Amino acid sequence: MIQLWLMKHAALSPSKGFSLIELMVTVVIIGILSAIAIPTYSNYIRKARTSEVYANLNTIAQLEEAYFTEVNEYITTTANPATVPSDADTSGALSFIINNSTTSWNNLGSVLPNNTNVRFSYRAFAGRFDGSSNPDTSGTFVDYSADLPLDTMATTGGELCDNLAGFSPQDWGVTASPLSNWFVVVAVGNQISDNTCSLFAKVVDQPELIRIQELQ
């Protein structure tokens, strides 16, 4: 008897479900939320990846000071990795290489273990002034008022860091004084593979990092 009543009740009850309009509204809402969430998440990921920069630049700066204690001058290095890591590389990273071909980094000291994956390319520029406060550009020393070649740094795919032209150590607070020495250590990244790169710089005697386009 109960089973018969249930069958009749089910037959008389209208079926319930989502209308086409309700489904379309749901899809639109999901699309709006995705449009908001995805860029925010991407920025969060890129910003999280910059955490390596603070540790590595400070380590390199400390090694520069240790090097200066030994030889009474700072050291200029090559870019390491040689190209700027981008999202075209595996996990957006390249290996930091320490071997016989990276002499300047060997001389500087142990920044990172060989073949450590990094998401930025690191480079140190060093200079000094003579007794008349003129820049000494002998050897690998850099003129403090000359633009650093940051705009020529490129990713594996060949994208140049066009936005990094026109920066010199003088712009970042390096001043000429008799018989003084200076260094600038930079980290360059391009996590979205375009011609706009991020730049972080650690300047001698300055506690804070300089940041330009830090989310790129």
C-alpha angles and dihedrals in degrees: 000000000000091000090053091050092051091051092051092045092051091049092052096044114092115237114253128213144125119300121228091252092053091051092049091050090051092051091050092050091049090050092052093048091048091050089055099040102045098058090043091051092046091052089048091053094047092047091049089053091059089067089089090060096066094052096043097045092049091048092051091048091052091049090050089055091048090049090050090053089057103042105014095242139073123245133237115219137194121252112279116225090028091225128042113259115241139169088273087073123076107283087350091283142109132196123270101225126211112178142109092296093058097062097157092054091047089053092048095053142239107334094156136347113273114277095016109159113242133176096213135056113234129209136167126211121194135186145162141200130232126229091281093051092252116142115256106221098176118129111348096337115128130223105246092217096049122097113257114239093245094127090062092059110105141186124246087265091055101253109152124217093242094167093061097070119118103033119131132175088247089060088057097052105274106144131193117250131155116281094350128141132212143179138194121199117197137192118201124191139173109187096166098045102238133117093271112088133186120240133198121180134190112200125197113268093005115114097199127070120238110234127197123175088346097178097054 
